[in-house]
Amino acid sequence: MAEEAWVVPSIVDPDNEYRYLQIRGTVARVTEEGGAAHIDSLAKKYLGKDIYPWHNAKDTWTIFEIEPLATQTMG
């Protein structure tokens, strides 16, 4: 059986360093399939661009799906 990979991503409010969200969990799935399309969709949402403007042929886009076990917030 493969060892579980624990992750704890945190998102901090840039306007208030005491306001944040933290998710604790394990990596449920890792894939490169759909990674380039996903970064393009994020570019559309956050940059208003149809294609991620900093694509590089050497880049590999990997998606990590997290199985959340706990969350913590402040602020």
Beta strands, then each sheet from edge to edge (+ up, - down):
strand 1: 6-7
strand 2: 10-13
strand 3: 16-31
strand 4: 63-74
sheet 1: 1+ 3- 2+
sheet 2: 1+ 3- 4+
end
